[in-house]
Amino acid sequence: MPEAHLLGLAVAVLLHRRHPWVLPGPRSAHVLLGMPLIGAGGHLIARSVRAARQVDLARPAQLVVLGPYAVSRNPMYAGWALLHLGAALAGGSGWAVAALVPVGSWMHGEVLREERVLTGAFGEEFRRYRERVPRYLPRLARAPVTEPARDARTPSPSDHGPARPTPE
């Protein structure tokens, strides 16, 4: 887990012991809300690690653009945030939920720093990836694909039915 999340949760635990801030509602509701977030965060982190297993993320020689990286440029960070929020809710700690604000800010600064490094290392390739894939949360709906305007008299490939392989 990134240091920012560990530190945020540790401070939250200390504050909670000194001045308990229990989230409203029954404990069972906290667990019911938190456990799926913990599971989703863990799953996202595991898929991200698997997708990036061939790349040294500290000094990448290539961009990771497959798996969860096809829908989010930073799926591991999103996974850690889900895990943090899930643990905070499951534990019923207002301090742990509140810790997400400074932790998120710290992590966002790390992401911006990493993006500068990736821009320097991969230039145009990273710029195109950055335009295509959102930073944290996947887009719920894809933008419609538009084709260039064509002369109505010129048939498009789809006007002739499915493409057939040519015999060799």
ABEGO torsion letter per residue (X at the ends): XBAAAAAAAAAAAAAAAABBBBBBEBAAAAAAAAAAAAAAAAAAAAAAAAAAAABBAABBABBBABEAAAABABAAAAAAAAAAAAAAAAAGBAAAAAAAAAAAAAAAAAAAAAAAAAAAAAEAAAAAAAAABBAABBBABBBBBBBBBBBAABBBAAAAEBBBBBBX
